[in-house]
Amino acid sequence: MSFWGQLGFQDSYSGLSSELTFFHDHAMFVLVLVSSFVGYMMVCLLKSSLSSRFIMEAQALEAAWTVVPGLLLLILAIPSVRLLYLLDEVGGPVVSMKAIGHQWYWEYEYGDGSGAVSFDSYMVSGVEVSEGGYRLLEVDNRCVLPYGVDSRVLVSSADVIHAWAVPSLGVKVDAIPGRINQLGVHLMSSGVMFGQCSEICGVNHSFMPISVESVSPEVFYHWLIG
């Protein structure tokens, strides 16, 4: 959940979100290091009265400013590529949930065949939000996922392009008509996470929030059969 004046990321509820936060910190460290060095060298050159007009070549310096940036790019590229592969990793999911975008609400479905459980999730209007609720984020039916196990979310659309995005999970998946995209989720603790459609889909694009509730596997089982 984000708050007014917040500068950092939302609290992480999944391992993937934590990995994204760690990579951001890693990249920012390299960025600050390079920026500080460049700023320091600029100040030194501006304040220095020395000149090097007669130096024709400096092979060691040229080698250094070629090799060092390459190493810095590798320092950024290796964890970035690793994270890209983690984003596509689904593994062996215990639970599969379908999220289908409509204009302008979400439909969720668990299981298939005669035992499938499906429901629609609409935004709760401001006058209906109970005390302690969040305006434009609360829904009448939350999607529920268990923590501590691998889950899979299948995302598609019934009309136009939508996007199922939950910042606390570190996920944003396009919902495209006629196509099913999947993502793996491993929740680490209980709680409620909010997201929104992140693809402009029409006049009420801003009014189709996403609410994910993380519960224990036992509670999830009783909720599913109930």
Residue frames relative to the residue before (quaternion, step in Angstrom):
aa qw qx qy qz dx dy dz
M 1.0000 0.0000 0.0000 0.0000 0.00 0.00 0.00
S 0.2645 -0.7642 0.5679 0.1533 3.58 -0.87 0.92
F 0.2090 -0.7779 0.5862 0.0871 3.54 -1.18 0.65
W 0.6658 -0.5059 0.3729 0.4021 3.53 -1.29 0.40
G 0.8225 0.2134 -0.1734 0.4979 3.58 -0.87 0.95
Q 0.4481 0.7004 -0.4552 0.3185 3.60 1.24 0.04
L 0.2254 -0.7982 0.5499 0.0982 3.58 -0.87 1.00
G 0.7172 0.4390 -0.2511 0.4795 3.58 1.09 -0.65
F 0.6995 -0.4391 0.3520 0.4404 3.53 -1.34 -0.21
Q 0.5775 -0.5435 0.4660 0.3924 3.53 -1.31 0.22
D 0.6549 -0.5021 0.3818 0.4162 3.56 -1.27 0.37
S 0.3941 -0.7295 0.5152 0.2170 3.56 -0.97 0.89
Y 0.1422 -0.7927 0.5894 0.0629 3.54 -0.92 0.96
S 0.7481 0.2994 -0.1967 0.5586 3.59 1.24 -0.07
G 0.6269 -0.5452 0.4009 0.3861 3.54 -1.24 0.43
L 0.6205 0.5550 -0.3383 0.4388 3.57 1.08 -0.72
S 0.6512 0.5070 -0.3122 0.4705 3.57 0.97 -0.84
S 0.6368 0.5179 -0.3263 0.4689 3.59 1.02 -0.76
E 0.6400 0.5211 -0.3226 0.4635 3.58 0.99 -0.81
L 0.6419 0.5161 -0.3225 0.4666 3.60 0.99 -0.78
T 0.6448 0.5118 -0.3177 0.4706 3.57 1.02 -0.78
F 0.6456 0.5151 -0.3191 0.4648 3.58 0.97 -0.85
F 0.6606 0.4970 -0.3170 0.4649 3.59 0.95 -0.82
H 0.6108 0.5399 -0.3523 0.4597 3.59 1.02 -0.71
D 0.6635 0.4921 -0.3058 0.4733 3.60 0.91 -0.89
H 0.6323 0.5378 -0.3182 0.4580 3.57 1.03 -0.83
A 0.6870 0.4744 -0.2799 0.4740 3.59 0.89 -0.96
M 0.6478 0.5171 -0.3231 0.4568 3.59 1.00 -0.77
F 0.6062 0.5488 -0.3543 0.4537 3.60 1.07 -0.68
V 0.6638 0.4853 -0.3007 0.4832 3.59 0.92 -0.90
L 0.6502 0.5300 -0.3159 0.4434 3.58 0.95 -0.87
V 0.6731 0.4807 -0.2948 0.4784 3.59 0.90 -0.91
L 0.6276 0.5427 -0.3333 0.4477 3.58 1.02 -0.80
V 0.6884 0.4678 -0.2807 0.4779 3.59 0.85 -0.96
S 0.6613 0.5105 -0.3123 0.4523 3.60 0.90 -0.89
S 0.6493 0.5143 -0.3181 0.4613 3.58 0.98 -0.81
F 0.6591 0.5054 -0.3124 0.4610 3.58 0.94 -0.86
V 0.6628 0.4959 -0.3086 0.4685 3.60 0.90 -0.89
G 0.6538 0.5098 -0.3143 0.4626 3.59 0.95 -0.82
Y 0.6430 0.5233 -0.3159 0.4614 3.56 1.00 -0.85
M 0.6725 0.4913 -0.3014 0.4642 3.60 0.90 -0.88
M 0.6300 0.5309 -0.3382 0.4549 3.60 1.02 -0.71
V 0.6554 0.5003 -0.3093 0.4738 3.57 0.96 -0.86
C 0.6506 0.5187 -0.3210 0.4524 3.58 0.95 -0.87
L 0.6772 0.4879 -0.3000 0.4619 3.61 0.92 -0.84
L 0.6619 0.5079 -0.3138 0.4532 3.59 0.99 -0.75
K 0.7272 0.4255 -0.2365 0.4839 3.58 1.06 -0.74
S 0.6050 0.5764 -0.3582 0.4165 3.59 1.21 -0.33
S 0.3110 -0.7490 0.5587 0.1735 3.56 -1.05 0.84
L 0.5215 0.6402 -0.4077 0.3898 3.57 1.29 -0.04
S 0.1303 -0.7767 0.6112 0.0793 3.57 -1.17 0.59
S 0.2164 -0.7723 0.5868 0.1113 3.54 -1.21 0.54
R 0.1168 0.8462 -0.5106 0.0980 3.57 0.87 0.94
F 0.7396 0.4381 -0.2256 0.4584 3.57 1.11 -0.63
I 0.5030 0.6186 -0.4452 0.4076 3.60 1.25 0.16
M 0.2634 -0.8077 0.5150 0.1139 3.57 -0.55 1.19
E 0.8053 -0.0426 0.0480 0.5894 3.58 1.06 -0.65
A 0.0522 -0.7594 0.6476 0.0344 3.53 -1.30 0.48
Q 0.1814 -0.8464 0.4922 0.0915 3.54 0.29 1.29
A 0.6326 0.5303 -0.3431 0.4482 3.58 0.99 -0.75
L 0.6622 0.5012 -0.3042 0.4666 3.58 0.97 -0.87
E 0.6528 0.5139 -0.3134 0.4599 3.58 0.97 -0.85
A 0.6402 0.5113 -0.3236 0.4733 3.57 1.03 -0.77
A 0.6506 0.5290 -0.3177 0.4427 3.57 0.98 -0.87
W 0.7517 0.3900 -0.2502 0.4693 3.60 0.78 -0.92
T 0.5893 0.5025 -0.3904 0.4978 3.56 1.29 0.27
V 0.7099 0.4643 -0.2564 0.4634 3.57 0.92 -0.95
V 0.6663 0.5329 -0.3198 0.4121 3.60 0.84 -0.96
P 0.6707 0.4666 -0.3325 0.4710 3.67 0.80 -0.78
G 0.6170 0.5444 -0.3479 0.4493 3.58 1.08 -0.67
L 0.6519 0.5030 -0.3096 0.4755 3.58 1.01 -0.82
L 0.6385 0.5223 -0.3279 0.4604 3.58 1.01 -0.78
L 0.6424 0.5118 -0.3236 0.4699 3.58 1.02 -0.75
L 0.6320 0.5146 -0.3320 0.4749 3.59 1.06 -0.70
I 0.6235 0.5453 -0.3333 0.4503 3.58 1.02 -0.81
L 0.6954 0.4356 -0.2665 0.5057 3.58 1.11 -0.66
A 0.6864 0.5275 -0.2963 0.4035 3.58 0.94 -0.89
I 0.6499 0.5514 -0.3404 0.3971 3.61 0.88 -0.89
P 0.7174 0.3962 -0.2859 0.4966 3.68 0.71 -0.85
S 0.5994 0.5663 -0.3670 0.4305 3.60 1.13 -0.55
V 0.6671 0.4818 -0.2995 0.4829 3.60 0.91 -0.88
R 0.6163 0.5423 -0.3423 0.4572 3.58 1.01 -0.77
L 0.6767 0.4938 -0.2873 0.4645 3.56 0.95 -0.90
L 0.6095 0.5489 -0.3506 0.4520 3.59 1.06 -0.68
Y 0.6617 0.4831 -0.3084 0.4834 3.58 1.00 -0.75
L 0.6293 0.5295 -0.3391 0.4567 3.60 1.04 -0.70
L 0.6149 0.5653 -0.3464 0.4269 3.58 1.07 -0.72
D 0.7329 0.4051 -0.2250 0.4981 3.59 1.08 -0.69
E 0.5238 0.6470 -0.4112 0.3713 3.59 1.26 -0.10
V 0.1389 -0.8023 0.5780 0.0539 3.58 -0.80 1.04
G 0.2396 -0.8042 0.5135 0.1795 3.60 1.01 -0.72
G 0.6459 -0.4833 0.3972 0.4375 3.56 -1.16 -0.71
P 0.1704 -0.8415 0.5027 0.1007 3.61 0.15 1.23
V 0.3835 -0.6976 0.5623 0.2239 3.54 -1.13 0.76
V 0.7811 0.1798 -0.0680 0.5941 3.55 1.11 -0.78
S 0.0991 -0.7673 0.6307 0.0613 3.56 -1.07 0.80
M 0.0409 -0.7932 0.6074 -0.0142 3.55 -0.88 0.98
K 0.2570 -0.7485 0.5924 0.1508 3.55 -0.99 0.85
A 0.0924 -0.7651 0.6360 0.0408 3.56 -0.99 0.92
I 0.0409 -0.8176 0.5728 -0.0412 3.56 -0.46 1.24
G 0.2997 -0.7814 0.5266 0.1491 3.55 -0.69 1.10
H 0.0508 -0.7645 0.6425 0.0106 3.53 -1.10 0.85
Q 0.4660 -0.6075 0.5347 0.3577 3.55 -1.29 0.15
W 0.6831 -0.5417 -0.4899 -0.0003 1.71 -0.65 2.40
Y 0.4921 0.5923 -0.4816 0.4185 3.54 0.23 1.32
W 0.4094 -0.6920 0.5361 0.2572 3.55 -1.33 0.18
E 0.1922 -0.7460 0.6267 0.1172 3.52 -1.16 0.68
Y 0.1216 -0.7983 0.5887 0.0361 3.57 -0.87 1.00
E 0.0359 -0.7975 0.6019 -0.0195 3.53 -1.06 0.81
Y 0.1315 -0.7685 0.6244 0.0470 3.54 -1.02 0.95
G 0.8143 0.1949 -0.1636 0.5217 3.56 -0.92 0.91
D 0.2623 -0.7418 0.5867 0.1916 3.54 -1.32 -0.20
G 0.7252 0.4201 -0.3125 0.4472 3.54 -1.28 0.17
S 0.8100 -0.2695 0.2001 0.4808 3.55 -1.20 -0.59
G 0.7006 0.4725 -0.2772 0.4572 3.59 1.16 -0.48
A 0.4042 0.7351 -0.4656 0.2819 3.58 1.25 0.18
V 0.1916 -0.7447 0.6302 0.1074 3.53 -1.19 0.74
S 0.0825 0.8042 -0.5810 0.0938 3.58 -0.65 1.08
F 0.0641 0.7780 -0.6225 0.0552 3.54 -1.20 0.61
D 0.4258 -0.6769 0.5406 0.2611 3.53 -1.30 0.38
S 0.2027 -0.7744 0.5928 0.0888 3.55 -1.15 0.69
Y 0.0386 -0.8101 0.5836 -0.0409 3.55 -0.45 1.31
M 0.5489 -0.5881 0.4746 0.3572 3.55 -1.19 0.52
V 0.3761 -0.6953 0.5679 0.2295 3.55 -1.09 0.80
S 0.4457 -0.7064 0.4790 0.2701 3.58 -0.77 1.00
G 0.6954 -0.5148 0.3171 0.3884 3.55 -1.22 0.52
V 0.6803 0.4928 -0.3055 0.4483 3.58 0.96 -0.77
E 0.6938 0.4738 -0.2767 0.4664 3.59 1.21 -0.40
V 0.5176 0.6444 -0.4247 0.3696 3.58 1.22 -0.23
S 0.3747 -0.7376 0.5182 0.2169 3.56 -0.71 1.07
E 0.6779 -0.4783 0.3561 0.4299 3.54 -1.27 0.28
G 0.7657 0.2962 -0.2524 0.5121 3.56 -0.79 1.04
G 0.5524 0.6028 -0.3992 0.4148 3.58 1.27 -0.06
Y 0.4243 -0.6927 0.5289 0.2458 3.54 -1.32 0.14
R 0.4340 -0.7226 0.4844 0.2342 3.54 -0.69 1.15
L 0.8451 0.1348 -0.1599 0.4919 3.55 -1.04 0.96
L 0.6901 0.4413 -0.2905 0.4946 3.61 1.25 0.20
E 0.6250 0.5494 -0.3469 0.4327 3.59 1.13 -0.55
V 0.1400 -0.7777 0.6093 0.0661 3.55 -1.13 0.75
D 0.5754 -0.6046 0.4185 0.3581 3.56 -1.21 0.39
N 0.7881 0.1128 -0.0695 0.6011 3.61 1.14 -0.58
R 0.2324 -0.7833 0.5639 0.1200 3.56 -0.53 1.17
C 0.4021 -0.6436 0.5729 0.3098 3.55 -1.19 0.51
V 0.2326 -0.7932 0.5583 0.0708 3.55 -0.99 0.92
L 0.0063 0.7811 -0.6236 0.0292 3.56 -1.00 0.92
P 0.4297 -0.7015 0.4971 0.2759 3.61 -1.03 0.67
Y 0.3491 -0.7149 0.5576 0.2369 3.56 -1.14 0.58
G 0.7336 0.4269 -0.3116 0.4272 3.55 -1.25 0.45
V 0.7316 0.3073 -0.2173 0.5684 3.61 1.27 -0.02
D 0.5440 -0.6062 0.4646 0.3475 3.57 -1.25 0.37
S 0.0698 -0.7859 0.6143 0.0111 3.54 -0.92 0.97
R 0.2219 -0.7541 0.6037 0.1325 3.53 -1.27 0.47
V 0.1428 -0.7724 0.6152 0.0676 3.55 -0.99 0.91
L 0.1675 -0.7687 0.6140 0.0643 3.55 -0.77 1.12
V 0.1087 -0.8304 0.5465 -0.0036 3.56 -0.58 1.17
S 0.1494 0.7642 -0.6156 0.1212 3.54 -0.93 0.98
S 0.3270 -0.7333 0.5613 0.2009 3.57 -1.31 -0.04
A 0.3721 -0.7319 0.5328 0.2048 3.54 -1.19 0.64
D 0.7980 0.2317 -0.1318 0.5406 3.60 1.20 -0.23
V 0.8119 -0.0590 0.0838 0.5747 3.60 0.13 -1.28
I 0.6652 -0.4903 0.3668 0.4272 3.58 -1.29 0.02
H 0.0405 -0.7577 0.6514 -0.0026 3.54 -0.94 1.01
A 0.2031 -0.7515 0.5987 0.1883 3.59 -1.29 -0.23
W 0.2671 -0.7563 0.5829 0.1297 3.56 -0.81 1.10
A 0.1132 0.8212 -0.5390 0.1493 3.58 -0.23 1.28
V 0.0252 0.7686 -0.6368 0.0560 3.55 -0.91 1.06
P 0.3513 -0.7853 0.4636 0.2121 3.64 -0.19 1.21
S 0.6613 0.5224 -0.3237 0.4302 3.62 0.95 -0.78
L 0.6813 0.4287 -0.2813 0.5224 3.58 1.26 -0.30
G 0.4057 -0.7325 0.4590 0.2969 3.57 1.26 -0.22
V 0.5807 0.5841 -0.3704 0.4294 3.58 1.10 0.65
K 0.0833 0.7307 -0.6768 0.0330 3.52 -1.29 0.61
V 0.0398 0.8145 -0.5704 0.0986 3.55 -0.38 1.26
D 0.4214 -0.7074 0.5101 0.2487 3.57 -0.85 0.97
A 0.2277 -0.7358 0.6247 0.1283 3.54 -1.09 0.86
I 0.0001 0.8332 -0.5464 0.0857 3.56 -0.20 1.34
P 0.4933 -0.6637 0.4656 0.3152 3.62 -0.83 0.91
G 0.8215 0.2189 -0.1801 0.4948 3.57 -0.94 0.93
R 0.7252 0.3467 -0.2256 0.5504 3.59 1.26 0.08
I 0.1954 -0.7675 0.6000 0.1127 3.57 -1.08 0.76
N 0.1050 -0.7688 0.6296 0.0386 3.56 -0.75 1.10
Q 0.1573 -0.8012 0.5723 0.0765 3.57 -1.03 0.71
L 0.0465 -0.7712 0.6339 0.0366 3.51 -1.28 0.48
G 0.3693 -0.7163 0.5507 0.2174 3.52 -1.19 0.63
V 0.0791 -0.7912 0.6064 0.0070 3.56 -0.99 0.90
H 0.0113 -0.7664 0.6423 0.0044 3.55 -0.99 0.88
L 0.1926 -0.8076 0.5517 0.0796 3.56 -0.15 1.30
M 0.3203 -0.7853 0.5092 0.1463 3.56 -1.01 0.85
S 0.8098 0.0546 -0.0103 0.5841 3.62 1.13 -0.46
S 0.5860 -0.5732 0.4355 0.3719 3.54 -1.30 0.24
G 0.3343 0.7294 -0.5518 0.2275 3.54 -1.20 0.49
V 0.4111 -0.6705 0.5548 0.2713 3.52 -1.37 -0.08
M 0.1039 -0.7957 0.5965 0.0189 3.56 -0.83 1.04
F 0.2081 -0.7856 0.5742 0.0993 3.54 -1.05 0.79
G 0.0338 0.7720 -0.6344 0.0209 3.51 -1.21 0.63
Q 0.2597 -0.7517 0.5824 0.1682 3.54 -1.30 -0.07
C 0.6016 -0.5073 0.4532 0.4188 3.53 -1.29 0.27
S 0.1570 -0.8285 0.5361 0.0397 3.58 -0.71 1.09
E 0.6388 0.4255 -0.3542 0.5343 3.56 1.11 0.72
I 0.4610 -0.7009 0.4610 0.2894 3.57 -0.61 1.13
C 0.0117 -0.8491 0.5219 -0.0810 3.56 -0.49 1.25
G 0.7956 -0.2379 0.1439 0.5383 3.59 1.15 0.29
V 0.7951 -0.3657 0.2159 0.4330 3.52 -1.37 -0.04
N 0.7671 0.3168 -0.1812 0.5276 3.62 1.04 -0.69
H 0.1686 0.8189 -0.5252 0.1587 3.56 1.12 0.67
S 0.6957 0.4929 -0.2754 0.4440 3.60 0.98 -0.82
F 0.7288 0.4423 -0.2213 0.4735 3.58 1.23 -0.26
M 0.5911 0.5019 -0.4245 0.4674 3.57 0.91 0.91
P 0.0246 -0.8459 0.5326 -0.0161 3.59 0.49 1.22
I 0.3266 -0.7022 0.6003 0.1997 3.51 -1.41 0.26
S 0.0154 -0.7883 0.6149 -0.0121 3.56 -0.89 0.94
V 0.0734 -0.8020 0.5926 -0.0152 3.56 -0.63 1.20
E 0.1355 -0.7860 0.6005 0.0572 3.56 -0.80 1.03
S 0.2056 -0.7797 0.5847 0.0894 3.55 -0.80 1.08
V 0.0191 0.8016 -0.5933 0.0704 3.57 -0.71 1.11
S 0.6407 -0.5009 0.3975 0.4249 3.56 -1.29 0.12
P 0.6404 -0.5353 0.3690 0.4089 3.62 -1.14 0.47
E 0.6345 0.5346 -0.3398 0.4429 3.61 1.03 -0.71
V 0.6635 0.4870 -0.2989 0.4830 3.57 0.93 -0.91
F 0.6327 0.5348 -0.3311 0.4518 3.58 1.01 -0.80
Y 0.6480 0.5242 -0.3225 0.4486 3.58 0.94 -0.86
H 0.6836 0.4708 -0.2907 0.4758 3.59 0.88 -0.93
W 0.6259 0.5253 -0.3412 0.4646 3.59 1.06 -0.68
L 0.6720 0.5194 -0.2984 0.4354 3.57 0.97 -0.88
I 0.7326 0.4018 -0.2433 0.4926 3.59 0.91 -0.85
G 0.6172 0.5649 -0.3483 0.4227 3.57 1.25 -0.32
